[in-house]
Amino acid sequence: MRNRLVPRRRARRRGLITLSLSSSPQLSPPPVSPDPEITEMDIHIRRLSAAHEGLRIVHLTDIHHSLYTPLEDVERAVRMANHLQPDLIALTGDYVTFSPTYIWPVAQVLGRLRARLGVFAVLGNHDFQVDADEMARALEAQQIHVLRNSHFALDSGDARLWLVGVDDLWWDADDLAAGMRHVPARDPKILLCHNPMGIRLAAEHHIDLVLSGHTHGGQVRLPVVGALYTRSKLGKRFIAGWNRLDGTQIYISRGIGKVLLPLRVGCPPEIACLNLRSGTPERPPETS
């Protein structure tokens, strides 16, 4: 199976993650995490139909349930997300770290998410590291739609908005062409892709918006130095928040959990709340 293979170029990084978590003090509770910050902004999509005007998407990513991110942190994020009364919830991967024992407990908590049009998910590199198929089964058992190189049409009368989801890029499991098969070129499209590197292919396919995580916003951000943990080959402007490549917009969330270090510094967890608007895409004003 493709997802059982360990990508050679990531083997050393995986070892670092495993060592970091397995050597954590077992008797010491993880540091108390702050409440996630709510980032709310309007995203303008030129092809958006009037039927989808104002559609509210709540975006959660990089849960990383583990010794460093207890279920209490996940439960709190779920309550906050539901309080935003989303039309749709997008989950963009890395639900667990290191051990398969975390898979079903975190899926059960995520199963409490509620949105009018449903909850949709893709998988991240840590999910593949642990067991991608089992992670997908656990999420689907909670009525969460897992998009694995596939798509879903959000219909409203004659108007359609397409959700496309791909498997993880680091594991060479992504197949955007398969995910886009039979999706009309003229219709608006949103791509769920764990790694923001996916924006390159998304731009080639004229996708309107990409939702990603993976970078944790740097997780540790120091004065002058900035983010220590960037995990992005696209440069610093693709570490967190809104950006654009050609005609494709992207929102990269800082996520909820932690890896390598059991803390965040200058980079609090985040829940993004994105309101879709018709019109010409432009850099949004300062987020609220």
Sequence and secondary structure as in RCSB ss.txt:
>XXXX:A:sequence
MRNRLVPRRRARRRGLITLSLSSSPQLSPPPVSPDPEITEMDIHIRRLSAAHEGLRIVHLTDIHHSLYTPLEDVE
RAVRMANHLQPDLIALTGDYVTFSPTYIWPVAQVLGRLRARLGVFAVLGNHDFQVDADEMARALEAQQIHVLRNS
HFALDSGDARLWLVGVDDLWWDADDLAAGMRHVPARDPKILLCHNPMGIRLAAEHHIDLVLSGHTHGGQVRLPVV
GALYTRSKLGKRFIAGWNRLDGTQIYISRGIGKVLLPLRVGCPPEIACLNLRSGTPERPPETS
>XXXX:A:secstr
 GGGS  GGGHHHHHHHHHHHHTS SSS        EEEEEEEEETT  GGGTT EEEEE    BSSSS HHHHH
HHHHHHHHT  SEEEEES  B S GGGHHHHHHHHTT   TT EEEE  HHHHHH HHHHHHHHHTTT EE SSE
EEEEEETTEEEEEEE   TTTT   HHHHHTT  TTS EEEE SSGGGHHHHHHTT SEEEE SSGGGSBEETTT
EES    TT GGGSSEEEEETTEEEEE   S   SSS  BS   EEEEEEEEES      S  
